[in-house]
Amino acid sequence: MQRDAQLDNIFWASLNGPHRHWSDGTDSIRRYTQGFSPIIAFADPAEPDFAALAPWCAAGEHFYCDGWGGTPPPGWRVEVESTMFRMLWAGALPDADPAPDAVPLRAGHAQQALELATLCKPGPFGIRTIELGDYFGYFDGERLMAMAGERLRATGLCEISGVCTHPDYQGRGLAKKLIAKLLLRHAARGDRSFLHVMRSNPAHQLYLDMGFRDYLESTVRVISCQAPA
C-alpha cells in the first residue's frame, strides 16, 4: 500500500493541523485540551519533547500516544504498552445509507456517549470527544445502544472512531451500519476513511471483512504524568 506522510503520523497531522484549536502544546509536541480525548502527539516520535508539554499537564493525568517506544523521561511512566493497526478503507461503498434513522449526537448526548465509551472501551474518549466530528447513535428510549463518529482529521483523511455497542444490544449490526454511514459521508466530501484497532481486538477481522486494509502496525502506549517538570 502506498505510503502517506500524513497518515504515517496522523495524530500529529491532526493535533497540529485541523484540531490545533482544540489542543495545547508547542510546535514539537501537543495534547488535546482537557475534556477531549486524552492523546499526546509528537512532531518526531523518535525525539518527544515532554518537557515542553509540562505547562499543560497535571500530575495524575493519563494519555495515549502512538509511535513512540523510547525511555520515559523523569516525571512520566509507561502504564500500558501494546500495538494497534491503522487501517485504511479499500472496499466498495454501500449503494445507499444503511442508517438513515441514526440520531446525530449533540452536546446533550455527551454524558451518554462517555458512559457507553467507558463501558465498551473503544479507545481514548472524553466528555467533549463528540465535538471533534460528526457522531451518530442508536437509542432504545433514552439509552444509547451504539455509536460511531469522527475523530482525527488531515487533508483528505478522516478517522472513524468511538465505535461501540452496548453489550445488551450486540449482534444487531448497529455499529456496522453506523460505520457504513460514515464511509458514505467521507466519500461524498472526498475524504479517505481510516480507523484504529488494537491488535488484541477481535473487531480487527470484522474491519478486514468490511473492506478496510492494514496500513501499518504501531506501538501504542498509555503514559501517566507523575510530576511534570
C-alpha positions as CSV (number, residue, x, y, z in Angstrom):
1,M,0.0,0.0,0.0
2,Q,1.4,3.4,-1.0
3,R,2.7,5.4,2.0
4,D,1.2,8.7,3.0
5,A,3.3,11.1,5.2
6,Q,0.2,12.5,6.9
7,L,-1.2,9.0,7.7
8,D,2.2,7.8,8.9
9,N,2.0,10.4,11.8
10,I,-1.7,11.1,11.7
11,F,-2.1,12.1,15.4
12,W,0.4,14.9,14.9
13,A,-1.2,15.8,11.5
14,S,-4.5,16.3,13.3
15,L,-3.4,17.9,16.5
16,N,-1.1,20.3,14.7
17,G,-3.5,20.9,11.8
18,P,-7.3,20.8,11.8
19,H,-7.6,20.2,15.5
20,R,-4.9,22.6,16.7
21,H,-7.6,24.9,18.2
22,W,-8.6,22.0,20.4
23,S,-5.1,21.2,21.5
24,D,-2.3,22.7,23.7
25,G,1.4,22.5,23.3
26,T,4.2,23.6,21.1
27,D,5.5,23.1,17.5
28,S,7.1,19.8,18.6
29,I,4.5,18.2,21.0
30,R,0.8,18.7,21.5
31,R,-2.1,17.2,23.5
32,Y,-5.8,17.5,23.2
33,T,-7.2,20.1,25.6
34,Q,-8.6,18.6,28.8
35,G,-12.1,17.2,28.2
36,F,-11.3,15.9,24.8
37,S,-9.6,12.5,24.1
38,P,-6.5,12.2,26.3
39,I,-3.9,11.9,23.5
40,I,-0.4,13.3,23.0
41,A,1.2,13.6,19.6
42,F,4.8,14.3,18.5
43,A,6.2,16.1,15.5
44,D,9.0,13.5,15.7
45,P,8.1,10.4,17.7
46,A,11.8,9.5,17.9
47,E,12.5,12.7,19.9
48,P,9.5,13.6,22.0
49,D,9.9,16.8,23.9
50,F,7.9,16.1,27.1
51,A,9.4,19.0,29.0
52,A,7.9,21.4,26.5
53,L,4.4,20.0,27.2
54,A,4.7,20.3,31.0
55,P,2.8,23.6,31.4
56,W,-0.3,21.9,30.0
57,C,-0.1,18.7,32.1
58,A,-1.2,17.9,35.6
59,A,0.1,15.1,37.9
60,G,-2.1,12.1,37.7
61,E,-3.2,12.6,34.1
62,H,-3.1,9.6,31.7
63,F,-2.5,9.9,28.0
64,Y,-2.4,7.7,24.9
65,C,0.4,8.1,22.4
66,D,1.4,6.5,19.1
67,G,4.6,5.6,17.5
68,W,6.9,6.3,20.5
69,G,9.0,3.5,22.1
70,G,11.7,5.3,23.9
71,T,12.5,5.5,27.6
72,P,10.1,7.8,29.5
73,P,11.8,11.0,30.9
74,P,11.7,11.8,34.7
75,G,8.1,12.6,35.8
76,W,6.5,10.2,33.3
77,R,5.7,6.5,33.5
78,V,4.6,3.9,30.9
79,E,1.5,2.2,32.3
80,V,0.5,0.1,29.3
81,E,2.2,-0.8,26.0
82,S,0.7,-2.7,23.1
83,T,0.3,-2.3,19.3
84,M,-2.5,-1.3,17.1
85,F,-3.4,-1.4,13.4
86,R,-4.0,1.7,11.4
87,M,-6.5,0.6,8.7
88,L,-7.4,2.4,5.5
89,W,-10.7,1.9,3.7
90,A,-10.2,0.0,0.4
91,G,-13.6,-1.6,-0.2
92,A,-16.7,-1.0,-2.2
93,L,-19.1,1.6,-0.8
94,P,-22.7,0.6,0.0
95,D,-25.3,1.8,-2.6
96,A,-27.3,3.7,0.0
97,D,-27.1,4.9,3.6
98,P,-27.9,1.9,5.7
99,A,-28.5,4.0,8.8
100,P,-30.9,6.9,7.8
101,D,-32.6,6.6,11.2
102,A,-29.4,7.1,13.2
103,V,-29.5,10.0,15.6
104,P,-26.9,12.8,15.3
105,L,-25.2,13.1,18.7
106,R,-25.2,16.6,20.1
107,A,-23.8,18.3,23.2
108,G,-26.8,17.0,25.2
109,H,-25.8,13.4,24.4
110,A,-22.2,13.9,25.7
111,Q,-22.7,12.1,29.0
112,Q,-24.5,9.1,27.4
113,A,-21.7,8.8,24.9
114,L,-19.0,9.0,27.6
115,E,-20.8,6.3,29.6
116,L,-21.0,4.0,26.7
117,A,-17.3,4.5,25.8
118,T,-16.3,3.9,29.4
119,L,-18.2,0.6,29.3
120,C,-17.0,-0.6,25.9
121,K,-13.5,1.0,25.9
122,P,-13.2,1.8,22.1
123,G,-10.2,3.9,22.9
124,P,-9.4,7.3,24.5
125,F,-12.6,9.2,24.9
126,G,-13.6,12.3,26.9
127,I,-16.7,14.2,27.7
128,R,-16.1,16.6,24.7
129,T,-14.9,14.0,22.2
130,I,-18.1,14.1,20.2
131,E,-17.3,17.7,19.3
132,L,-14.4,16.6,17.2
133,G,-16.6,15.4,14.3
134,D,-20.0,14.0,13.4
135,Y,-21.2,11.3,15.7
136,F,-24.3,9.1,15.2
137,G,-26.0,6.7,17.5
138,Y,-29.0,4.4,18.0
139,F,-31.2,4.7,21.1
140,D,-33.6,2.5,23.0
141,G,-35.6,5.2,24.6
142,E,-33.1,7.3,26.5
143,R,-30.4,4.5,26.4
144,L,-27.6,4.8,23.8
145,M,-27.3,1.4,22.3
146,A,-24.5,2.0,19.8
147,M,-22.4,4.9,18.3
148,A,-19.7,5.8,15.9
149,G,-18.2,9.0,14.8
150,E,-15.2,11.0,13.6
151,R,-12.0,12.0,15.4
152,L,-8.6,12.6,13.7
153,R,-8.5,14.7,10.5
154,A,-5.9,15.7,8.0
155,T,-6.1,16.9,4.4
156,G,-8.2,14.3,2.5
157,L,-8.4,12.0,5.5
158,C,-11.0,11.4,8.3
159,E,-10.9,8.8,11.0
160,I,-13.8,6.6,12.1
161,S,-13.7,6.4,15.9
162,G,-15.6,5.7,19.0
163,V,-17.2,2.6,17.5
164,C,-19.0,0.7,20.2
165,T,-22.2,-1.2,21.0
166,H,-23.7,-1.8,24.5
167,P,-23.4,-5.5,25.4
168,D,-27.2,-5.8,25.7
169,Y,-27.6,-4.8,22.0
170,Q,-24.8,-6.6,20.3
171,G,-25.4,-8.9,17.3
172,R,-27.8,-6.5,15.6
173,G,-25.3,-5.0,13.2
174,L,-25.8,-1.5,14.6
175,A,-22.1,-0.4,14.6
176,K,-21.6,-1.8,11.1
177,K,-24.4,0.3,9.8
178,L,-23.0,3.4,11.5
179,I,-19.6,2.8,10.0
180,A,-21.1,2.4,6.6
181,K,-23.0,5.7,7.0
182,L,-19.7,7.5,7.9
183,L,-17.9,5.9,4.9
184,L,-20.5,7.3,2.5
185,R,-20.3,10.7,4.1
186,H,-16.5,10.7,3.8
187,A,-16.6,9.6,0.2
188,A,-19.1,12.4,-0.6
189,R,-16.7,15.1,0.5
190,G,-13.6,13.4,-1.0
191,D,-12.0,12.1,2.2
192,R,-10.4,8.7,2.7
193,S,-11.7,6.8,5.7
194,F,-9.4,5.1,8.2
195,L,-9.6,3.7,11.7
196,H,-7.5,2.3,14.6
197,V,-8.0,-1.1,16.3
198,M,-5.8,-2.8,18.9
199,R,-4.1,-6.0,17.8
200,S,-5.9,-7.9,20.5
201,N,-9.4,-6.7,19.5
202,P,-11.4,-9.3,17.6
203,A,-13.0,-6.4,15.6
204,H,-9.8,-6.3,13.5
205,Q,-11.1,-9.2,11.5
206,L,-14.6,-7.6,11.2
207,Y,-12.9,-4.5,9.7
208,L,-10.9,-6.6,7.2
209,D,-14.1,-8.3,6.2
210,M,-15.8,-5.0,5.7
211,G,-13.1,-3.7,3.3
212,F,-10.5,-2.0,5.5
213,R,-6.9,-2.9,5.0
214,D,-3.9,-2.7,7.3
215,Y,-1.8,0.3,6.6
216,L,0.6,-0.1,9.4
217,E,1.0,-1.5,12.9
218,S,2.5,0.8,15.5
219,T,3.4,0.9,19.2
220,V,0.7,2.5,21.4
221,R,1.3,3.4,25.0
222,V,-0.7,4.7,27.9
223,I,1.6,7.0,29.9
224,S,1.0,8.8,33.1
225,C,2.2,12.2,34.2
226,Q,3.7,11.7,37.7
227,A,5.1,15.2,38.3
228,P,5.6,17.5,35.2
229,A,8.9,19.2,35.1
